[in-house]
């Protein structure tokens, strides 16, 4: 199966920067899209950014211009560079990959356990 391990969360002051990483391991045949979701206290989980296998990215309006998603296909890793952080960015950030595992044709979504990002004012 697939395991996603996230790192890079923590406490940062408003206006600061942080980089999240998520490394995938397991019986992976190929990875299609990779993404970062986030869930703030009392709110629904939302898509922050996603990147295709070809490197094309899409961002939520709330993070556009401040966040950058990227991927290292050789390492099965996705990153989220977060700049000019705001208190409203405080959330648990979850990585997600859409992948095919060995022995299967169909794609499935896999989720990390989440990493906390707290932005203080």
N, C-alpha and C positions, 0 to 999 in steps of 0.2 A: 504494500500500500504506500501512501504518501504521507510524509510528515513535513510541516512547515515550522521553522523556528525563527521567531522574530527577535530583534534586538535594536537598541538605540533609543528607546523611550527614556523619559525622565522629566525633571523639572527644568524649565527655562523661563527667562524673563521675556516680557513682551518686547518685540522687535528683534529677538534673537533667532538663532537658527538651530536646526537639529536634523540629523539624517537617520532614517530608519532603514533597516535591512531585513530581508526575509529570505532564508535559504531553504530550498526544497530538496528533499532526499527521498529515496525509496525506489520502487520499481517503475520509474518514469520512462516512458517511450518518447513522448514529445509534449511540449507545453505550448498551448495556443496563447491565450491572453493571461496577463498578470495584472493584479489590481490591488489597490489599498482602499479599504472601507474604514469608516470611523463611526463611533457611537458616543455621543455626549450624554451626560446624566439626564435622565428624563426624556430623552429623544430617541427617535428611531435610527437604526443603522443606515448610513448613507454612503454612496460611492463618492470617494474623494478624487481618485484618479485611476485610469486604466491604460495599459499599453499593449498593443498587439505584438504578435511574433515578428512583424516587420518593423517594429519600432515606432509606430504611430500612436499618439497619446490623446486622451480626452480627459478634461478636468471639470470638476464641479465649478460653478460660477464663484462660489465662496472662496476657492483656493487658487483660481486662475491668476497667473502672473506672480504667484508667491511660491507655489510648490512645483517640483519637477519630478516626474516618475521616470525611471530608467531600468534597464535590465541587462544582466550579464548572462547570456545564454550558456556559455561554457561552464558557469558555476551554478546554473539554475537558481539565480538570485535576482530579486527585484529590490529596488531602492526607492525611497521617497525623500528627496531633499526638501526641507521645509524652511523657508526664509520669511523674514518679517512676521514672525508668529504673533498671534493675537490671543487674548484670553478665550475667545469663542472657539479657538482651535482645540481647546482642552477636551480630550476624549480618549477612549480606548481605540487604538488603531489596529485593524485586522488585515493581514495580507490574504490574498486569494489567488489561486491559480486554476485555470481551466486546462486540464491535461488528460492525456491518454496514457494508461499504464500498460506495461508489457503483457501481452496476451489478450488485450481487449482492443476493439475498434472504436467504441464510443468514448466520448469525452465526459469527464465529471469535474465538478467544482470541489476544491479542497481549501480548507481554512486553517489559518494559524490561530494560536490561542489568544492573541492580542497583546499589545504593549501599551502601557499608560503614558500619555503625553500630557503634562500639566503646564500651562502657561500662566504665569503670574503677572499682575498688572503693576 
